[in-house]
Amino acid sequence: MIELEAVCKTYRADGVAVQALRDVSLRIDEGEFVALMGASGSGKSTLLTVLGAMNPPTGGQVTIDGIEPYSLPVERQADFRHEYVGFIFQQYHLVPYLTALENVMLPLTIGSGSRREKRQLAHDALARVQLSGKENRLPAQLSGGEQARVAAARALVNRPPLLLADEPTGNLDSATGGLVLDLLAGLHRAGQTIVMVTHDRQAASYAQRIVRLRDGSVEPPEPSAPTPG
């Protein structure tokens, strides 16, 4: 599904080069749920935006489903993101004057199909995150967990192969965060590929695998405990 080969990302701030990613090589299989962990500034969010075809690396190669998104023309990169990637942001970025249904329909505005078909897709996505009956509520009329689920439905409405989540429980209390993590776990069981940035060990425990970053590099996996006997 995803292969990164020696990916580097360097920013320039006040004429000084800051290396956010250093020779990151990583493989994520289709249907896998991976948590990215590391201290602040370790490169987690940079790596997530590189995976989302939103932040071109300064070196190395990114391949997703056999496609090298950064080799595509800029307009095709936008099409690639639309077709392949769903993104859940920490702040959710719901439009306050649009209903839950209308927020979920936003990614469909550039696609083909009638408005009726798009409304049905949005209804189906909301049902998938257990928000049937709340389609006409504004974000301010929803709880924090419900807003997170609207954001998840919006990310999933195009049925993208890859779902990226950046600290999806960062603004939620533990009980509400647990509901969102249960949702992600359910999507994973249904076959969704998920990469989630988190600093929370409890959240990371929902993933199949944890990838730790330190100073822009992937740390070697911790050795498995020896089998007794």
TALINNOR-V930731 format. One record per backbone hydrogen bond with DSSP energy under -1.0 kcal/mol. CO is the residue of the C=O (numbers start at 1). NH is the residue of the N-H. Records with the same first field share a line. If there is no record, write none. Layout:
CO=NH / NH
This chain:
1=65
2=28
3=63
4=26
5=61
7=24
8=58 / 59
9=20 / 21
11=18
13=16
16=13
18=11
21=9
24=7
26=4
28=2
29=32
32=194
33=208 / 209
34=196
35=211
36=198
37=213
39=42
42=216
43=47
44=48
45=49
46=50
47=51
48=52
49=54
50=53
59=8
61=5
63=3
64=67
67=64
68=71
69=72
73=77
74=78
75=79
76=80
77=81
78=82
79=83
80=84
81=85
84=162
86=164
88=166
91=93
95=98
99=103
100=104
101=105
105=108
106=109
108=111
114=118
115=119
116=120
117=121
118=122
119=123
120=124
121=125
122=126
123=127
124=128
125=129
126=131
127=130
131=134
134=137
135=101
137=100
138=141
139=142
143=147
144=148
145=149
146=150
147=151
148=152
149=153
150=154
151=155
152=156
153=157
156=159
161=193
162=86
163=195
164=88
165=197
167=170
169=172
173=177
174=178
175=179
176=180
177=181
178=182
179=183
180=184
181=185
182=186
183=187
184=188
185=189
186=190
187=192
188=191
193=163
194=34
195=165
196=36
197=167
200=204
201=205
203=206
204=207
209=35
211=37
212=219
214=217
216=22
217=214
